[in-house]
Amino acid sequence: MPDDDLVFKALADPTRRFLLDLLFARDGRTLTELESELAMTRFGVMKHLRVLEEAGLVVTRRSGREKLHFLNPVPIHQIHDRWIDKYTAHHASALVDLKTELEDR
């Protein structure tokens, strides 16, 4: 599956988006910390984290006996550049042109 597809699949689920929001608020959380914020089993949280890791949205690092989870915003930024930015650039330039035209009057 292409990388974009993995990212879109990962972002399609509200639980995974919530996990990303938690990591955005405070990076480097353990599975136990993340699990405490959700009403699901530890195994369920692990499955969601696995999907996020496969999409490159979460990276992990071992610190002693703990496995810490970190947000990787790069794939989201790449999606933005490819799918959102090119559609908004026209609107932004139209607003700049309108501003210039109104100021010239």
C-alpha positions, 0 to 999 in steps of 0.5 A, spaced: 500 500 500 502 506 498 504 511 504 499 516 502 494 510 503 497 508 510 496 515 512 489 516 510 487 509 513 490 511 519 487 518 520 480 515 518 479 512 525 477 517 531 481 513 536 487 513 532 486 521 531 485 522 539 492 518 540 495 523 535 492 529 539 494 526 546 502 525 543 501 532 540 499 535 547 505 531 550 510 527 546 513 521 549 508 517 552 508 510 554 502 505 552 500 505 559 499 513 559 495 512 552 491 506 555 489 510 561 486 516 556 481 511 552 475 506 554 478 500 551 483 494 552 491 495 552 491 490 546 486 495 543 490 501 544 496 496 541 493 495 535 491 502 534 498 504 535 501 499 530 497 502 525 499 509 526 507 506 526 506 502 520 503 509 517 509 513 520 505 517 524 508 514 531 515 512 532 517 509 538 524 509 542 526 504 548 528 508 555 530 502 560 524 498 560 519 503 557 517 504 550 515 511 549 511 513 543 512 520 539 508 523 534 511 524 527 508 530 523 512 529 517 507 524 513 501 529 515 505 535 512 506 531 506 499 529 505 498 537 506 503 539 501 500 534 496 493 534 497 491 541 500 496 546 499 495 546 491 488 547 492 488 553 497 494 556 493 489 559 488 484 562 493 490 565 497 493 568 490 486 570 488 485 574 495 492 577 494 490 580 487 483 582 490 487 586 496 491 589 491 486 591 486 482 594 492 488 598 494 489 601 487 482 604 487 
